Amino acid sequence: MRLLVVEDEKSLRDDITKKLRLDGYEADACGDGNEARELLAVERYDLVLLSFCAIRGLAYAKTQTGAARNDHTAGISDSEL
């Protein structure tokens, strides 16, 4: 399973990504919605884990890249927990 971690706090982003990789997941990470948009445009992810504070630009990214590619990437935000 391939995951994208979108977290603005670097130490937390690094810790989450490290733990996911140790658990056997393929995990990429970025610090904000703009970076996530760039990654989503060229990579496929099974799940996007995102911090509410880091999502600027990501809703637009999902509608533009996901709809155009018929992508079924799931997303979980800390605002939903």
C-alpha positions, 0 to 999 in steps of 0.5 A: 500500500502506498501512502502520502503523509501531508503534515506541516510539522516536520518532526511529526511528519518525519516520525509518522513516515518513519513508522509507516516505512518500518511497518512495511508501507511505501510512504512519501511525505510533504509539508503542505497542500501545494506540495501534495498537489504536485505529488498527486499529479504524478504519483498514485497513492492508496491513502492520503493522511493529512493534517488539517493545517497542511491541506491548503490547496489540496481540495483543488488538487484532489478534484483536478488530479483525481477526477482527471485520472479516475483516481480512487485515492482515499483521504483521512484528515485529523479534523475527521478523527 
